[in-house]
């Protein structure tokens, strides 16, 4: 029985690309497409839990191309992440797919806090 399970990405403190996105391929090496004929892209992502536990690297499949700015080390935002159970020839597992994978909006801590009020007065050099 195939079952699709939505995944709450809010449970992860880290989602980081580990390998450059590439085309999803069939066993014969031909590009895979979804039911609508759209080419599929694979992205390997490390998911680190909020509690600081060990991260897991998972291949996430997306229909269409992903943002060209995504490369190894890029923190990402994922929408519509879901797992789908599968079984074939006595083997079984979970395949992950998403509606979208894009670079996370990053704000450096120094940029996040802007001083308010007038700038401090310059002090004369005591030399």
Buried (B, 14 or more C-beta within 10 A) or exposed (E): EEEEEEBEBEEBEBBBBBBEBEEBEEEEEEEBEBEEEEBBBBBBBBBBEEEEEEBEEBBBBBBEEBEEEBEEEBBBEBEEBBBBEEEEEEEEEEBBBBEBBBBEEEEEEEEEEEEEEEEEEEEEEEE
